[in-house]
Each structure stands twice: as structure tokens, then as C-alpha cells.
Amino acid sequence: MSSFTVPLFLRGEVITDDLVSFSTRSGSTAFEAPDLRKYLDRLPLASPMAMSDLYDIGFDEILASSKPLAGASLRGRIRTSKRPTRPRWLPTSSRRRC
């Protein structure tokens, strides 16, 4: 069974402590994530101005932290066809018949 860790991004902080294990429907893969019950008190804000710290994070930093996640989620799921398929814009009547 393969396993990986999904961090919690909360107010510009990356949290990887207090991990709880979750399994997928197939049971062949599992992932661990921080226990949200321990961080629920930090989610609601008394004022929208309390989100001002999020504007300190640059887009490049967000992109850099999401690239490994995207790679892990697509790994093994991209299929390449050995046979070319008919373009969708090409009508079926214009194909050569064999």
C-alpha cells in the first residue's frame, strides 16, 4: 500500500504535525493529513482584516508549493494513445474508409 502526506495550509503556515491516516476507496493507497480538530479554532476570523497576512504570500510561493502535489496526483494516470484518433472538428463522413 502506497502512502503520502497531505499538508495543511493554514494562514500561510504549512502544518504536517498530528497526522491522521485516511485510506482510499480501493484500499490500495492511503494518505496522512493533520487532524483538523486540533486546528478548528484557528479557521474562523473575527474580522476580514485578519486575512491581511495572506497577501504577504507571493504567487510564486503558492505555485512552488503546489507543483509537487500536482505531480503526485497525476502520476500514473496519464494515458497515451498509440493510435491517433480523429480530431473532433473533423466530420466522420470525411474519414477514409478501409
Order of alpha helices (4+ residues) and beta strands (2+ residues): beta-beta-beta-beta-beta-alpha
